[in-house]
Amino acid sequence: MITNRTFTMIKPDAVENGHIGGILEKITSAGFKIVALKYTQLSKRDAQKFYAVHSERPFYGELVEFMTRGPIVAAILEKENAVEDFRVLIGATNPAEAAEGTIRKLFATSIGENAVHGSDSDENGGLEGAFHFSSREIY
């Protein structure tokens, strides 16, 4: 199932550091259309559910705590080849290894506080977007 949509979150670290505008500017300048956008905060239950795939990993508890410590910006983005193009735009999880000009190189501070989430597949992009947005919130 190939789609032209992907899901992203601007994570609490980037929100706290005042990077919402800069990140959204990078996204739109790269040709992505924002079709859903929400400033919200994940509850512990929602973060546990969203990251359930990582529940057996040693970093799961820290991840849930981090993602619930402050507000996030959730968005569904549209562009041809959205998932792959967005993964390139955000860069490597470790900002020290991210390519110059990528979102994580510019705005992330560490592997754990890496500024943004990006869906890793078309299927997950659809599932993650549906987790955060009802159909009436997507344009």
Steps between C-alpha positions, in 0.01 A plus 500: 500500500681812380355830607596861467459571872715460807474586867734710712523635851710789616616355830499668843870594482456696178180663627677601825793643303275717281553313174138449385515779242842404369404136460168579330685735265745222404207265439305738277812619317570137410167486317284331763141613540370491857157330487452469879669686786448487876675644806432250777651300783511123518365332811711218645242250374507644148880505489512138620252401231672698223841352584373150589722353228796595722350373829759223543795728425709638788434863402119468496438654843730795429336550162151512650616740772672725247204509262260595781711771664360780288296586194564370151391608153343214304457528124405305192704601198427448133745477211582245234726237659423657839641238738835459329545870426416594858745245641771664290392848616513413871838325483660233715368435852837608639534869415880464498460261205221691325573667168550875491175691458278222634251572776684291756838653413351847550264446794576177692728483803555124540388155386230500768393860446499498124240772432261314268333170430447380146305193392718217375253354249186589308299263718630651824446850364131422458470332840686776682301775331175325591621466860526879534232634266137427424395507136332838547837650606679400178468724195 
